[in-house]
Amino acid sequence: MTIRCGWVDESKPDYVEYHDNEWGRPVLDDQSLFEFITLESAQAGLSWYTVLKKREGYRNAFHDFDVHKVSQMTEQDVERLLAFDGIIRNRAKIAATINNAKRFIEIQQEFGSFAKYQWQFVNYKPIINPMRDKHDAVATSELSDKFAKDLKKRGFKFLGSTTVYAHMQACGMVNDHADNCFCKQTIIASYQDLDFTQL
């Protein structure tokens, strides 16, 4: 029997797929990181599964997460997307995605890549947290506070510490899989030969 993290609803195949093949695996390419940041900021105040079900809609709405195309979107695009039920129809969140694309590009220009900027917060190495039971789970950390504060200073929207910590979990900056989940050691083994400083 495959043991997974307790939060996974195994009656939902797409949720299981996301947990097994994406959540907690280190993400190093900028287009995927922009996708994760966009989806996490859309989640604010909602369940992750609500956003996950609309992921394809977000890909359609935001040019398959091409950050340069998203950065060029206008107020007319915002109005158009408010009528598109493939995404969360929240004006502030849609506008934030366009704003965040512009800020994302600024970071790329400063650091060479967003990945290089992001992974500095964990010193270019995933943090492996002990997860014996649900009491070990946290919603924020000192690092997510620091990361979120820096993003806010740079002009990002809808990315507070809780959302940023969820982002850090999703893209493998922290490995918060349960200790007995089959993914935990599989993920650790997957990056043993990777040098994160070469981003």
C-alpha positions as CSV (number, residue, x, y, z in Angstrom):
1,M,0.0,0.0,0.0
2,T,1.3,3.5,-1.0
3,I,1.5,5.8,2.0
4,R,1.0,9.5,1.2
5,C,0.7,12.7,3.2
6,G,-2.5,12.8,5.3
7,W,-3.9,15.9,3.6
8,V,-4.2,14.2,0.2
9,D,-7.8,13.3,-0.7
10,E,-7.2,10.0,-2.5
11,S,-10.7,10.1,-4.0
12,K,-9.5,12.9,-6.3
13,P,-7.1,11.5,-8.9
14,D,-5.9,15.0,-9.9
15,Y,-5.0,15.8,-6.3
16,V,-3.1,12.5,-5.9
17,E,-1.3,13.2,-9.2
18,Y,-0.3,16.7,-8.0
19,H,1.0,15.3,-4.7
20,D,2.9,12.4,-6.2
21,N,4.6,14.2,-9.1
22,E,4.8,17.9,-8.3
23,W,4.4,19.0,-4.7
24,G,7.7,19.4,-2.9
25,R,9.9,18.6,-5.9
26,P,12.5,21.3,-6.5
27,V,11.5,23.7,-9.3
28,L,14.4,25.5,-11.0
29,D,13.0,26.9,-14.2
30,D,11.5,30.4,-14.2
31,Q,8.4,29.7,-16.2
32,S,7.3,27.0,-13.8
33,L,8.1,29.3,-10.8
34,F,5.9,32.0,-12.3
35,E,3.1,29.5,-12.7
36,F,3.5,28.4,-9.1
37,I,3.6,32.0,-7.8
38,T,0.5,32.9,-9.9
39,L,-1.5,29.9,-8.7
40,E,-0.5,30.4,-5.0
41,S,-1.5,34.1,-5.1
42,A,-4.8,33.1,-6.7
43,Q,-5.4,30.7,-3.8
44,A,-5.3,33.4,-1.1
45,G,-8.4,32.7,1.0
46,L,-9.4,29.6,-0.9
47,S,-8.5,25.9,-0.9
48,W,-5.6,24.7,-3.0
49,Y,-7.9,22.2,-4.7
50,T,-10.2,25.0,-5.9
51,V,-7.2,26.5,-7.8
52,L,-5.8,23.2,-8.9
53,K,-9.1,22.4,-10.7
54,K,-8.8,25.7,-12.6
55,R,-5.1,25.3,-13.5
56,E,-5.8,24.7,-17.2
57,G,-8.0,27.8,-17.2
58,Y,-5.1,29.8,-15.8
59,R,-2.8,28.5,-18.5
60,N,-5.3,29.7,-21.1
61,A,-5.9,33.0,-19.4
62,F,-2.3,33.9,-18.8
63,H,-0.5,32.8,-22.0
64,D,0.8,29.5,-20.6
65,F,2.6,31.6,-17.9
66,D,4.8,33.3,-20.4
67,V,5.9,36.1,-18.0
68,H,6.7,38.6,-20.8
69,K,3.3,38.2,-22.4
70,V,1.5,38.5,-19.1
71,S,3.4,41.6,-18.2
72,Q,2.0,43.3,-21.4
73,M,-1.6,42.5,-20.5
74,T,-3.9,45.6,-20.1
75,E,-7.0,46.7,-18.2
76,Q,-9.0,45.4,-21.2
77,D,-7.5,42.0,-20.5
78,V,-8.6,42.3,-16.9
79,E,-12.2,43.1,-17.9
80,R,-12.2,40.1,-20.4
81,L,-10.9,37.7,-17.7
82,L,-13.5,38.8,-15.2
83,A,-16.0,37.1,-17.6
84,F,-13.9,33.9,-18.0
85,D,-15.0,31.2,-15.6
86,G,-11.8,29.2,-16.1
87,I,-10.1,31.2,-13.3
88,I,-11.0,32.8,-10.0
89,R,-12.8,35.9,-11.1
90,N,-11.3,38.4,-8.7
91,R,-10.3,41.8,-10.1
92,A,-7.5,42.4,-7.6
93,K,-6.0,38.9,-8.1
94,I,-6.1,39.2,-11.9
95,A,-4.5,42.7,-11.7
96,A,-1.9,41.3,-9.2
97,T,-0.9,38.6,-11.7
98,I,-0.1,41.2,-14.3
99,N,1.7,43.4,-11.8
100,N,3.7,40.4,-10.5
101,A,4.8,39.5,-14.0
102,K,6.4,42.9,-14.3
103,R,8.1,42.6,-10.9
104,F,9.2,39.0,-11.8
105,I,11.0,40.3,-14.9
106,E,12.7,43.0,-12.8
107,I,14.1,40.3,-10.6
108,Q,15.2,38.2,-13.6
109,Q,17.1,41.3,-14.9
110,E,18.7,41.9,-11.5
111,F,19.7,38.3,-10.6
112,G,19.9,36.6,-14.0
113,S,16.9,34.4,-13.2
114,F,14.1,34.3,-10.7
115,A,15.2,30.9,-9.6
116,K,18.6,32.3,-8.5
117,Y,16.8,35.0,-6.5
118,Q,14.3,32.6,-4.9
119,W,16.7,29.8,-3.9
120,Q,19.0,32.2,-2.1
121,F,16.5,32.3,0.8
122,V,17.2,28.6,1.6
123,N,20.9,29.0,0.8
124,Y,20.5,27.0,-2.5
125,K,19.6,23.8,-0.7
126,P,16.1,22.3,0.1
127,I,15.2,22.3,3.7
128,I,14.0,18.9,4.9
129,N,11.5,19.3,7.8
130,P,10.6,16.5,10.2
131,M,6.9,15.7,9.7
132,R,6.0,13.0,12.2
133,D,2.4,14.1,12.5
134,K,0.1,17.0,11.8
135,H,1.5,18.9,14.8
136,D,4.7,19.4,13.0
137,A,3.0,21.3,10.1
138,V,3.4,25.1,10.0
139,A,1.8,27.8,7.9
140,T,4.7,30.2,7.9
141,S,8.4,30.3,8.9
142,E,11.1,32.9,9.5
143,L,12.3,32.3,6.0
144,S,8.8,32.7,4.4
145,D,8.5,36.0,6.5
146,K,11.8,37.2,5.0
147,F,10.9,36.1,1.5
148,A,7.4,37.6,1.6
149,K,8.8,40.9,3.0
150,D,11.3,41.1,0.2
151,L,8.7,40.4,-2.4
152,K,6.4,43.1,-0.9
153,K,9.3,45.6,-0.9
154,R,9.8,44.8,-4.6
155,G,6.1,45.5,-5.3
156,F,4.5,42.0,-5.5
157,K,0.9,41.6,-4.5
158,F,-1.1,38.8,-2.8
159,L,2.1,37.1,-1.6
160,G,2.1,37.3,2.2
161,S,4.1,34.9,4.4
162,T,1.4,32.1,4.4
163,T,1.1,32.2,0.6
164,V,4.9,32.3,0.2
165,Y,5.3,29.4,2.6
166,A,2.8,27.4,0.5
167,H,4.9,28.4,-2.6
168,M,8.1,27.2,-0.9
169,Q,6.5,23.9,-0.1
170,A,5.1,23.4,-3.6
171,C,8.3,24.1,-5.4
172,G,10.6,22.1,-3.1
173,M,12.4,24.9,-1.2
174,V,11.1,23.0,1.9
175,N,10.3,19.3,1.9
176,D,7.2,19.0,4.1
177,H,6.1,15.6,3.0
178,A,5.2,13.3,5.9
179,D,8.1,11.3,7.2
180,N,6.3,8.1,6.2
181,C,5.1,9.4,2.8
182,F,6.7,7.6,-0.1
183,C,7.6,10.9,-1.8
184,K,9.9,12.2,1.0
185,Q,13.0,10.1,0.3
186,T,12.3,9.8,-3.4
187,I,12.5,13.6,-3.7
188,I,15.7,13.8,-1.6
189,A,17.3,11.2,-3.8
190,S,16.3,13.0,-7.0
191,Y,18.5,16.0,-6.4
192,Q,21.6,14.5,-4.8
193,D,23.7,15.3,-7.8
194,L,22.3,18.8,-8.5
195,D,24.2,21.9,-7.7
196,F,21.6,24.5,-6.9
197,T,24.2,27.3,-6.9
198,Q,24.6,26.9,-10.7
199,L,21.1,28.2,-11.4
